[in-house]
Structure formats: structure tokens, C-alpha cells
């Protein structure tokens, strides 16, 4: 696994900034999150996560932002049994809310 990213660098509770640059492959992401590769591919297909580089699945690279979304998605799926398409929508809405809250704090 790519040693650039470990669980400490992606913990939103630790207050660390999540990086948007590519830090792990699809296989690293599967190992890091404990999710099967086929589930991660489905999540890419429905727009739940987006690779920041690469065209084919073997070339995909993901950022810390994708890892954080997957952690949030896992909690939502566990708590509400949402299908992947609904998870993507809910995560997008939660991201918008977070962005609006951040803008309000700056204002």
C-alpha cells in the first residue's frame, strides 16, 4: 500500500486537511477501506467517488477526499441501508451543506 496515506492522514476528526492530490490506487483504496474492489468500481460508476487521475480502473488514483467520502458512505449504508445511487446523492447534498456552512463561517 502507498505509505503516503494512512488512517491518521485521513481522519476528519483529527482536524487534518484532506488532500485532493492522487495518493492511492484502486487496490490501495480497497485495502484501506476494507471494501471489495468491485464495490468501489460500482461507486465510481454511480459517481459516489471519482478518481482524480487515470482512465482505466488499474490506472485510477484517488485522493484523501475519496477515502473520507467512503467512510461517510459506509456509515450511511450501515445506518440507513441506502443503495449506491442514493448514497451518492446524499453525500453530494451533505458536501453542499458543509460548503455552505464553511462560507457562512467566513462571512
C-alpha positions in Angstrom: 0.0 0.0 0.0 1.1 3.5 -0.7 2.7 4.8 2.5 1.8 8.4 1.6 -1.6 8.0 3.2 -2.5 6.1 6.3 -5.5 6.2 8.6 -4.0 9.2 10.5 -3.8 11.4 7.5 -7.5 10.9 6.6 -9.2 11.3 9.9 -11.6 14.3 9.7 -11.9 14.2 13.5 -8.2 14.9 13.8 -8.7 18.2 12.0 -6.2 17.5 9.3 -6.7 18.7 5.8 -7.7 16.1 3.3 -5.5 16.2 0.2 -7.0 16.3 -3.2 -3.9 15.1 -5.0 -3.7 11.4 -6.0 -2.4 9.3 -3.2 -3.6 5.7 -3.7 -4.7 3.2 -6.3 -8.0 1.4 -6.5 -6.4 -1.6 -4.8 -4.8 0.5 -2.1 -8.3 2.1 -1.5 -9.9 -1.3 -1.2 -7.2 -2.3 1.4 -7.5 0.9 3.3 -11.3 0.9 3.5 -11.9 -2.8 3.6 -14.3 -2.6 0.7 -14.2 -5.0 -2.2 -12.7 -3.7 -5.5 -16.0 -4.5 -7.4 -18.0 -2.3 -4.9 -15.5 0.5 -5.4 -15.8 0.2 -9.2 -19.6 0.4 -8.8 -19.2 3.5 -6.6 -17.1 5.2 -9.3 -19.8 4.3 -11.9 -22.6 5.9 -9.9 -20.5 9.0 -9.0 -20.1 8.3 -5.3 -16.3 8.7 -5.7 -14.2 10.0 -8.5 -10.7 9.1 -9.4 -8.5 12.2 -9.7 -6.4 10.6 -12.4 -6.3 7.5 -14.7 -8.7 6.3 -17.4 -8.8 2.5 -16.7 -9.6 1.1 -13.3 -6.0 -0.2 -13.0 -4.7 3.4 -13.5 -7.2 5.2 -11.2 -5.7 7.2 -8.4 -7.8 8.5 -5.5 -7.3 11.3 -3.0 -8.0 11.6 0.7 -11.3 13.2 -0.2 -12.4 9.8 -1.7 -11.5 8.0 1.4 -13.4 10.4 3.6 -16.5 10.0 1.3 -16.2 6.2 1.5 -16.1 6.4 5.3 -19.2 8.5 5.4 -20.9 6.3 2.8 -20.1 3.2 4.9 -21.8 4.8 7.9 -24.9 5.9 5.8 -25.2 2.5 4.2 -24.9 0.7 7.6 -27.4 3.1 9.3 -29.9 3.5 6.5 -29.3 0.6 4.1 -29.1 3.1 1.1 -28.3 1.8 -2.4 -25.2 3.2 -4.1 -27.2 5.7 -6.2 -28.9 7.1 -3.1 -25.6 7.2 -1.2 -24.0 9.3 -4.0 -27.0 11.8 -3.8 -26.9 12.0 0.0 -23.2 12.6 0.0 -23.4 15.3 -2.6 -26.1 17.0 -0.5 -24.0 16.7 2.7 -21.0 18.1 0.8 -23.1 21.1 -0.3 -24.3 21.7 3.2 -20.7 21.6 4.5 -19.6 24.1 1.9 -22.5 26.4 2.7 -21.6 26.2 6.4 -18.0 27.0 5.7 -19.0 30.0 3.6 -21.2 31.3 6.4 -18.3 30.9 8.9 -16.1 33.0 6.6 -18.8 35.8 6.1 
